[in-house]
Amino acid sequence: MTGDPAAYEAHLATLGVDARSLTLDDGGTLVASPPSLRHRLRLPVLRTEDAEGSAADVRLGAVLGEGGMGRVVSAEQVALGRDVAVKVLRDEAEATGSDALLREALIAGRLEHPNIVPVYLLGRTAAGAPLFVMRRIEGVPWSAVLRDPAAAPGMFAGAKDPLQLHLEVFLQVCDAVQFAHSKGIVHRDLKPDNVMLGAFREVYVVDWGLAVSLGDDPQLPLATESVGVVGTPGYLAPEMAAGDASALSPRTDVYLLGAVLHEVLVGAPPHGEGSLLQRLSHAFLSMPVEYPAELPADLAAVCRRAMQRDPADRHASVDALRRDVQECMRHRSAWALSDEATRRAQSLLAALAEPGVADDATAPARVQELFAECRFGYRQSLAEWEGNAAAVDGLQRVLEAMVQYELSRDHPQAASELLAQLPRAVPSLAARVDEARAARAARDARVADLERFRENADTSLGAGTRDRLGTLVGGVWGTASFVVGWLERSGRWHFGSGHGVVTSVLFAAMVSGFVAWLRAHTPMNDVQKRFTTMILLCAWGFVNHWVLCWALDVPMRAALSLYLLWAAGGWIVAAILYDRRFFGGGLALGVGAFASAVFPAWKFEVFGLCVGATYALVLRPPRWLSPPGFAPDRT
């Protein structure tokens, strides 16, 4: 922005100032006619060279530098034998320059401060031109170091953090200006060109030629007598650009210091572009500055406040400005942490934006690593400075992204945990997480129901113990059958239906005991409970079979065949309802039913073989009878 030169030119006309008459001196400063000194000083003559054999007070040497009206030369203060600098007029006959030099000497002489070059002597040459003797300083202008950090002298050189170096210089400049304000003096030309940096970290505020007194010291130029527009256009406060002497105050220097801080941050003065009138118009308007997002926000805020158009809106004093900058400097490490975290966050957000990242099996480790790094950086930054808005915003941004990432991976619990860490609540995101958690809970409930159903339908549960008991029962009754068959064929014993009743009762009692033991000592699910109940019913049902055969006097040949047929039916029903492996047992008993009818003399041996075949086919079923993936629990 360059302002409105035409409007500003019209404003100057109301002050009686012709805009075309405004010119800059060699230092880039507007210099108007200074108020005349109200009291002429009686200055001693300072001899600058040997004359007629008398010793000189100061012996002049080479020129060190030149300004608009004066030059600084190296010199030796002969009486003390020390190196000094002497400021003299460029043109000894120039009256305006004479007053300006005296003003600078009188003001600087009142300010004894470590960051202000002390004035040792004030006098005049033999021709009557004023000059003053001051400390000779070695160094470079701060402006040169701002342009090129390599130009920093001595102990300033090689700083790893240039901004930290410049802020430290700025604080010392503030100290000097605050001291001047305590003496009622306003500098009016604060800029990096007027700050010298020495080899041993000395910082000096120089060139007090435009300074004025806010008091009523008869020997100093007064602010109320200042006329015209003076100062360096790139840094001017609006009241200076307006030529309003009545508005000059310490807050004018606060503005100038804010302009210097602006240059430290962005590399150029705030009113540094365009023609002279455009720059002055820009200073006159002093609209708020928008700083780049990558700059420290707290320093930008301090700078913006110091350069408010209305002096009442600026810092109340230079000391208040200095304290704010000090506070920002304490936050520098926090900024560094959040800046590094932001770089990691950019990598994280880029990774999350990749197509198919939610389905990439290798992505979670990389994403979690980047997230952990940037979250740690932001949290460390906030631990050092709770008010770091950049860290809060960065943490908010990455946490929101991670919540959405976990939702895309169907991890609502992880998303919920991340949501709880958000610095600021996001209702829409919270609603999505709640919906995802509810949907996941419903799915988990369905899965749990299916898992319970699977567990309750698991026929392999406790199969090992049942198989061992079944082998024992089969072995006992199979062996007993062969013994009974041998006894009957040898004529030693005839097995009748009454014996079948007794035997079936014993069998049912044995099965009942085994079932009770199984239920007490082995894992039972619903299907196991139903199966053992069916076994009990079958065992006691067979007792009814033998009771009926005994009551009806059914021949043993028919009774045994029918018994085997009933047993075959029971195994087949169990295979249909429980475990298809039992089809083998039903098949073996069915074959035995017909074989016992065909070979009645060997009916008991056939019964024993059927029992053995039944348990063999159930315990070691052929592949076509084994359920897919069947692996019985052998406990």
C-alpha positions in Angstrom: 0.0 0.0 0.0 1.3 3.5 -0.9 -1.4 5.7 0.5 -3.0 8.7 -1.3 -0.2 11.2 -2.3 -2.7 13.8 -3.5 -4.6 13.8 -0.3 -1.3 14.0 1.7 0.0 16.8 -0.5 -3.2 18.7 0.3 -2.6 18.2 4.0 1.0 19.5 3.7 -0.4 22.6 2.0 -2.5 23.3 5.1 0.8 23.5 7.0 2.3 25.8 4.5 4.6 23.1 3.2 5.2 22.7 -0.5 5.5 19.0 -1.1 8.0 19.7 -3.9 10.4 21.3 -1.5 10.8 18.1 0.6 14.2 16.7 0.1 16.3 14.0 1.8 19.8 14.5 3.1 22.7 12.0 2.4 21.4 9.8 5.2 17.9 9.5 3.7 16.4 11.8 6.3 14.0 14.7 5.9 15.5 17.7 7.8 13.6 20.9 8.3 15.0 24.1 9.7 15.5 23.3 13.4 14.2 25.6 16.1 16.9 28.2 16.9 18.7 27.8 20.2 17.2 30.4 22.5 20.4 31.0 24.4 23.7 31.5 22.6 26.4 29.4 24.2 29.8 30.7 25.1 31.9 27.9 23.8 35.7 27.5 24.5 38.0 27.2 21.6 39.3 23.6 21.1 42.7 23.7 19.4 42.7 21.1 16.7 46.4 21.5 15.6 49.6 22.9 16.9 49.9 26.7 16.5 52.9 28.8 17.3 54.4 25.9 19.2 51.4 25.5 21.6 49.9 22.0 22.1 46.6 21.1 20.5 43.6 19.9 22.6 42.6 17.4 19.9 44.6 16.2 17.0 42.3 15.4 14.0 42.8 12.3 11.8 41.0 10.6 9.0 37.3 11.0 8.3 35.2 8.1 9.8 31.9 9.1 8.2 29.7 11.9 6.9 26.1 12.9 7.4 23.9 15.6 6.0 25.7 18.5 7.6 28.5 17.1 9.6 31.4 14.7 9.4 33.0 12.5 12.1 36.7 12.3 12.1 39.1 10.2 14.2 41.2 12.2 16.7 43.4 12.0 19.7 42.6 13.9 22.9 46.1 15.0 23.6 45.8 15.7 27.3 44.6 12.2 28.1 46.3 10.4 25.1 43.2 8.6 24.2 41.5 8.0 20.9 38.3 9.9 20.4 35.9 11.0 17.6 35.2 14.6 16.8 32.1 15.7 15.0 32.5 18.9 12.9 30.6 20.7 10.3 31.1 19.9 6.6 30.9 23.6 5.9 32.1 25.7 8.8 30.1 28.7 7.4 26.8 26.9 7.4 24.7 28.5 10.2 21.8 25.9 10.0 24.3 23.1 10.4 25.9 24.8 13.2 22.7 24.9 15.2 21.9 21.3 14.4 25.3 20.1 15.5 25.0 22.1 18.8 21.5 20.6 19.3 22.9 17.1 18.9 25.8 17.7 21.3 23.7 19.3 24.0 21.2 16.4 23.9 23.7 13.6 23.7 25.7 15.3 26.5 22.7 15.1 28.8 22.3 11.3 28.2 24.9 9.3 30.1 23.9 5.7 29.3 25.9 2.6 28.3 24.0 2.5 24.9 24.5 6.2 24.1 27.9 7.5 22.9 29.1 9.9 25.6 30.1 13.5 24.7 33.4 14.5 26.4 33.8 18.1 25.2 31.8 20.8 23.4 33.6 23.8 21.9 34.4 25.7 18.8 37.2 25.9 16.3 39.4 29.0 16.0 37.1 30.0 13.1 34.0 29.9 15.4 32.5 26.6 14.1 31.1 24.3 16.7 32.5 20.8 17.3 32.3 18.2 20.0 34.4 15.4 21.2 32.9 12.0 21.9 33.9 8.4 22.5 35.3 6.8 19.4 33.4 3.6 18.7 34.4 0.8 16.3 31.6 -1.1 14.6 29.1 -1.3 11.8 25.6 0.0 11.5 22.9 -2.4 12.5 21.3 -1.9 9.1 24.3 -3.6 7.5 24.0 -6.6 9.7 20.2 -6.8 9.0 21.1 -7.0 5.3 23.9 -9.4 5.7 24.5 -11.3 9.0 28.0 -12.0 7.9 28.7 -8.3 8.4 28.2 -8.6 12.2 31.3 -7.5 14.1 33.2 -9.4 16.8 31.1 -11.2 19.3 27.9 -10.6 17.2 29.4 -12.6 14.4 28.4 -16.3 13.8 25.1 -16.1 15.6 23.2 -19.3 15.0 19.9 -17.5 15.5 19.9 -14.2 13.7 16.5 -13.2 14.9 17.6 -13.8 18.5 20.6 -11.6 17.9 18.5 -8.7 16.4 16.0 -8.9 19.3 18.8 -8.6 21.8 20.1 -5.5 20.0 16.5 -4.2 19.9 16.2 -4.5 23.7 19.4 -2.5 24.2 18.1 0.2 21.8 14.9 0.3 23.9 17.0 0.7 27.1 18.7 3.8 25.6 15.5 5.3 24.3 13.7 4.7 27.6 16.5 6.5 29.4 16.2 9.4 27.0 12.5 9.6 27.7 13.2 9.7 31.4 15.1 12.9 30.7 12.2 14.2 28.6 14.0 13.7 25.3 12.4 12.1 22.1 14.8 10.8 19.5 12.5 11.1 16.4 14.9 9.4 14.0 15.2 5.8 15.3 16.3 3.4 12.6 18.9 0.6 12.1 21.2 3.1 10.4 21.4 5.1 13.6 22.4 2.1 15.7 26.0 1.0 15.8 27.2 -2.5 16.8 30.7 -2.9 18.3 33.1 -5.8 18.3 32.4 -6.6 22.0 28.6 -6.6 21.7 28.3 -2.9 22.3 25.1 -1.3 21.1 25.0 2.5 20.6 22.0 4.6 19.6 23.6 7.5 17.6 22.6 10.7 15.7 20.5 12.6 18.1 20.4 15.6 15.7 16.6 15.5 15.4 15.9 14.9 19.1 13.8 17.4 20.9 12.9 18.0 24.5 9.4 17.6 25.8 10.2 19.8 28.8 11.2 23.5 29.0 15.0 23.3 29.2 16.3 26.6 27.8 19.4 25.0 26.4 17.6 22.3 24.4 15.4 22.4 21.3 11.7 22.0 22.3 9.2 19.7 20.6 6.6 22.4 20.6 8.8 24.6 18.4 9.4 21.8 15.9 8.0 22.7 12.4 7.6 20.8 9.2 8.0 17.1 8.4 11.3 15.6 9.7 12.6 12.1 10.1 13.3 9.1 7.8 10.2 8.5 5.6 10.4 4.7 5.8 9.9 4.7 9.6 7.9 7.9 10.3 5.1 7.9 12.8 1.8 9.3 11.5 2.0 12.4 13.7 5.4 13.1 12.4 4.2 12.7 8.8 1.4 15.1 9.7 3.8 17.7 10.9 1.9 17.8 14.2 4.4 19.0 16.8 1.8 19.0 19.5 1.3 15.3 19.2 5.0 14.4 19.7 5.5 12.2 22.8 7.4 9.1 24.0 4.8 7.1 22.0 6.2 8.6 18.9 9.5 6.8 19.6 7.4 3.7 20.4 6.1 3.9 16.8 9.6 4.3 15.4 10.8 1.3 17.4 7.8 -0.7 16.2 8.9 0.3 12.6 12.4 -1.0 13.4 11.0 -4.2 14.8 8.9 -4.5 11.6 12.1 -4.3 9.5 13.8 -7.0 11.7 10.8 -9.3 11.0 10.2 -8.6 7.3 13.5 -7.2 6.1 12.2 -3.7 5.0 10.8 -0.6 6.8 7.0 -0.3 6.9 6.9 2.7 4.6 9.8 1.8 2.3 8.1 1.6 -1.2 7.2 4.1 -3.8 8.1 7.8 -4.2 8.8 10.1 -1.4 5.2 11.4 -1.3 3.8 7.9 -1.5 6.0 6.8 1.5 5.0 9.9 3.5 1.3 9.3 2.7 1.7 5.7 3.7 3.2 6.8 7.0 0.4 9.4 7.4 -2.3 6.8 7.1 -0.4 4.0 8.9 -3.0 1.3 8.2 -2.6 -2.0 10.2 -0.1 -4.4 8.7 -0.9 -8.0 7.9 2.2 -10.2 8.6 3.0 -13.5 6.9 1.7 -16.5 8.7 5.2 -18.0 9.0 6.4 -15.1 11.2 6.1 -15.5 15.0 2.5 -14.4 15.7 3.3 -12.9 19.1 6.1 -10.7 17.7 3.9 -9.6 14.8 1.2 -8.6 17.4 3.7 -6.6 19.4 4.8 -4.9 16.2 1.3 -4.2 15.1 0.4 -2.6 18.4 3.5 -0.4 18.5 2.6 1.0 15.1 -1.0 1.9 15.7 -2.1 5.1 14.1 -3.5 6.5 17.3 -0.8 7.0 19.9 -3.2 6.1 22.6 -3.5 2.5 21.1 0.3 2.0 21.2 2.4 0.7 24.2 2.2 3.3 26.9 6.0 3.4 27.1 9.2 2.0 25.5 9.6 0.0 28.6 6.2 -1.7 28.1 7.3 -2.4 24.5 10.6 -3.8 25.7 8.8 -6.1 28.2 6.5 -7.4 25.5 9.5 -8.2 23.2 11.3 -9.9 26.1 8.2 -12.1 26.7 8.3 -13.0 23.0 11.9 -13.9 23.3 11.1 -16.3 26.1 8.7 -18.0 23.8 11.3 -18.4 21.0 12.1 -22.0 22.0 8.4 -22.8 22.1 8.1 -21.3 18.6 11.0 -23.5 17.4 9.3 -26.6 18.8 6.0 -25.8 17.2 7.7 -24.9 13.9 9.4 -28.3 13.8 6.2 -30.0 14.8 4.4 -28.2 11.9 7.0 -29.5 9.4 6.2 -33.0 10.7 2.5 -32.3 10.6 2.8 -31.3 6.9 4.3 -34.7 6.2 1.6 -36.4 8.2 -1.2 -34.6 6.4 0.4 -35.5 3.1 0.6 -39.1 4.0 -3.1 -39.1 5.1 -4.1 -37.6 1.8 -2.6 -40.4 -0.2 -5.2 -42.5 -2.0 -6.1 -45.8 -0.2 -4.1 -45.0 2.9 -6.8 -46.4 5.1 -6.5 -49.8 3.4 -2.7 -49.8 3.1 -1.3 -52.4 5.6 2.1 -50.6 5.7 0.6 -47.1 6.3 -0.3 -47.3 10.0 3.3 -47.6 11.3 4.4 -44.6 9.2 1.3 -42.5 10.1 1.6 -43.2 13.8 5.3 -42.4 13.8 4.7 -39.0 12.2 1.7 -38.3 14.4 3.6 -39.2 17.6 6.5 -36.8 16.5 4.3 -33.8 15.7 2.0 -34.3 18.7 5.0 -34.5 21.0 6.5 -31.3 19.5 3.3 -29.4 19.9 2.8 -30.5 23.5 6.4 -29.6 24.4 5.9 -26.2 22.9 2.7 -25.7 24.9 4.5 -26.9 28.0 6.9 -24.1 27.6 4.3 -21.5 26.6 0.6 -22.3 27.1 -0.4 -19.3 24.9 1.3 -20.5 21.8 -1.7 -20.3 19.4 0.3 -21.9 16.5 0.9 -25.0 18.6 -2.7 -25.1 19.7 -3.9 -24.8 16.1 -1.4 -27.3 14.8 -2.3 -29.8 17.5 -6.0 -29.3 16.7 -5.3 -29.8 13.0 -3.4 -33.1 13.3 -5.7 -34.5 15.9 -8.8 -33.8 13.7 -7.0 -35.5 10.8 -6.1 -38.5 12.9 -9.7 -38.8 14.2 -10.9 -38.9 10.6 -8.2 -41.4 9.7 -9.1 -43.8 12.5 -12.8 -43.5 11.5 -11.9 -44.4 7.9 -10.2 -47.5 9.3 -13.3 -48.4 11.4 -11.5 -47.8 14.7 -14.0 -45.7 16.6 -12.4 -46.3 20.0 -9.1 -44.9 18.8 -10.9 -42.0 17.2 -12.8 -41.4 20.5 -9.5 -41.3 22.4 -8.0 -38.8 20.0 -11.2 -36.7 20.0 -10.8 -36.3 23.8 -7.4 -34.7 23.2 -8.7 -31.9 21.0 -7.9 -28.5 22.4 -11.2 -27.3 21.0 -14.4 -29.3 20.6 -15.7 -30.0 17.1 -19.4 -31.0 17.5 -19.7 -32.4 14.0 -16.7 -34.6 14.4 -17.9 -35.8 17.8 -21.2 -36.7 16.2 -19.4 -38.8 13.6 -17.4 -40.6 16.3 -20.5 -41.3 18.3 -22.2 -42.7 15.3 -19.2 -44.9 14.5 -19.0 -46.1 18.1 -22.7 -47.0 18.1 -22.4 -48.9 14.8 -19.3 -50.7 16.0 -21.0 -51.6 19.3 -24.0 -53.0 17.3 -21.6 -55.1 15.1 -19.7 -56.3 18.1 -22.9 -57.3 19.8 -23.8 -59.3 16.6 -20.4 -60.9 16.5 -20.6 -61.7 20.2 -24.0 -63.4 19.6 -22.6 -65.4 16.8 -19.5 -66.3 18.8 -21.8 -67.5 21.7 -23.8 -69.4 19.2 -20.7 -71.0 17.7 -19.4 -71.9 21.2 -22.8 -73.4 22.1 -22.8 -75.4 18.9 -19.2 -76.6 19.2 -19.4 -80.4 19.1 -15.6 -80.7 19.7 -15.8 -79.3 23.2 -14.6 -81.9 25.7 -14.6 -84.5 22.9 -11.4 -86.2 24.3 -13.0 -87.1 27.6 -16.2 -88.3 26.0 -14.2 -90.4 23.6 -12.3 -92.1 26.4 -15.5 -92.8 28.3 -17.2 -94.1 25.1 -14.2 -96.4 24.5 -14.5 -97.7 28.0 -18.2 -98.3 27.7 -17.9 -99.9 24.3 -15.0 -102.1 25.4 -16.9 -103.3 28.5 -20.1 -104.2 26.7 -18.4 -105.5 23.6 -16.3 -107.9 25.7 -19.3 -108.9 27.7 -21.2 -109.7 24.5 -18.5 -112.2 23.4 -18.5 -113.8 26.8 -22.3 -114.2 26.8 -22.2 -115.7 23.3 -19.5 -118.2 24.3 -21.4 -119.2 27.4 -24.7 -119.7 25.5 -23.1 -121.8 22.7 -21.3 -124.0 25.2 -24.6 -124.6 27.0 -23.5 -123.1 30.3 -25.9 -120.1 30.3 -29.0 -119.0 28.4 -29.4 -115.2 28.1 -33.1 -114.3 28.1 -35.2 -111.1 28.0 -35.2 -110.9 31.8 -31.4 -110.8 31.7 -31.7 -108.1 29.1 -33.8 -106.0 31.5 -31.2 -106.3 34.2 -28.4 -105.6 31.8 -30.1 -102.6 30.3 -30.7 -101.1 33.8 -27.1 -101.6 34.6 -26.1 -99.9 31.3 -28.5 -97.0 31.9 -27.1 -96.6 35.4 -23.6 -96.6 34.1 -24.4 -94.0 31.5 -26.2 -91.9 34.0 -23.1 -91.9 36.2 -20.8 -91.0 33.3 -23.1 -88.2 32.2 -23.2 -86.8 35.8 -19.4 -86.9 35.9 -19.0 -85.3 32.5 -21.3 -82.4 33.4 -19.4 -81.8 36.6 -15.9 -82.1 35.3 -15.8 -81.1 31.6 -16.8 -77.9 29.8 -20.5 -78.0 28.8 -22.2 -75.8 26.2 -25.8 -76.0 25.1 -25.3 -78.7 22.4 -23.3 -80.8 24.8 -26.0 -80.6 27.4 -28.7 -81.6 24.9 -26.6 -84.4 23.6 -25.9 -85.9 27.1 -29.6 -85.5 27.8 -30.4 -87.5 24.7 -27.9 -90.2 25.7 -29.7 -90.5 29.0 -33.1 -90.8 27.4 -31.9 -93.4 24.9 -30.2 -95.4 27.7 -33.4 -95.5 29.8 -35.5 -95.9 26.7 -33.7 -99.2 26.0 -34.7 -100.4 29.4 -38.3 -100.0 28.2 -37.4 -102.1 25.1 -36.2 -105.0 27.2 -39.1 -104.8 29.7 -41.6 -105.0 26.8 -39.7 -107.9 25.2 -39.7 -109.7 28.5 -43.4 -109.0 29.1 -44.3 -110.1 25.6 -42.0 -113.1 25.7 -40.2 -111.9 22.5 -37.6 -114.4 21.4 -34.0 -113.2 22.1 -33.2 -113.4 18.4 -35.9 -110.8 17.6 -35.3 -108.8 20.8 -31.6 -108.3 20.1 -32.2 -107.4 16.4 -34.8 -104.9 17.4 -32.5 -103.5 20.1 -29.7 -103.0 17.5 -32.2 -101.4 15.1 -33.4 -99.0 17.8 -29.8 -98.2 18.7 -29.0 -97.6 15.0 -31.9 -95.1 14.8 -30.7 -93.3 17.9 -27.2 -92.9 16.5 -28.6 -91.6 13.2 -30.8 -89.1 15.0 -27.7 -88.0 16.9 -25.8 -87.6 13.6 -28.6 -85.4 12.2 -29.0 -83.2 15.3 -25.5 -83.2 16.7 -22.5 -84.6 14.8 -22.5 -86.3 11.4 -19.6 -88.6 12.5 -22.3 -90.6 14.3 -23.6 -91.8 11.0 -20.9 -94.4 11.0 -22.1 -95.8 14.4 -25.7 -95.9 13.1 -24.6 -97.7 9.9 -22.6 -100.3 11.9 -25.6 -101.0 14.3 -28.0 -101.1 11.4 -25.9 -103.8 9.7 -25.6 -105.6 13.0 -29.4 -105.7 13.4 -29.8 -107.6 10.1 -26.7 -109.8 10.7 -28.0 -110.9 14.1 -31.3 -111.9 12.5 -29.5 -113.8 9.7 -27.0 -115.5 12.0 -29.0 -116.0 15.3 -26.4 -118.5 16.7 -23.8 -115.7 16.6 -26.1 -112.9 17.6 -24.1 -111.9 20.7 -20.8 -112.0 18.8 -22.4 -109.9 16.1 -23.6 -107.5 18.9 -20.1 -107.2 20.2 -18.6 -106.5 16.8 -21.3 -103.9 16.1 -20.4 -102.1 19.4 -16.7 -102.1 18.6 -17.3 -101.0 15.0 -19.6 -98.2 16.2 -17.0 -96.7 18.5 -14.2 -97.1 16.0 -16.2 -95.3 13.3 -17.2 -92.5 15.7 -13.7 -92.0 17.2 -11.8 -92.4 13.9 -14.3 -91.5 11.2 -13.5 -91.8 7.5 -12.9 -88.5 5.8 -16.3 -88.3 4.3 -17.9 -88.4 7.7 -15.5 -85.8 9.3 -16.8 -82.2 9.4 -14.6 -79.7 7.5 -11.9 -78.4 9.7 -12.9 -80.7 12.5 -10.3 -80.6 15.3 -11.9 -82.0 18.5 -10.9 -80.6 21.8 -9.0 -83.5 23.3 -9.4 -82.3 26.9 
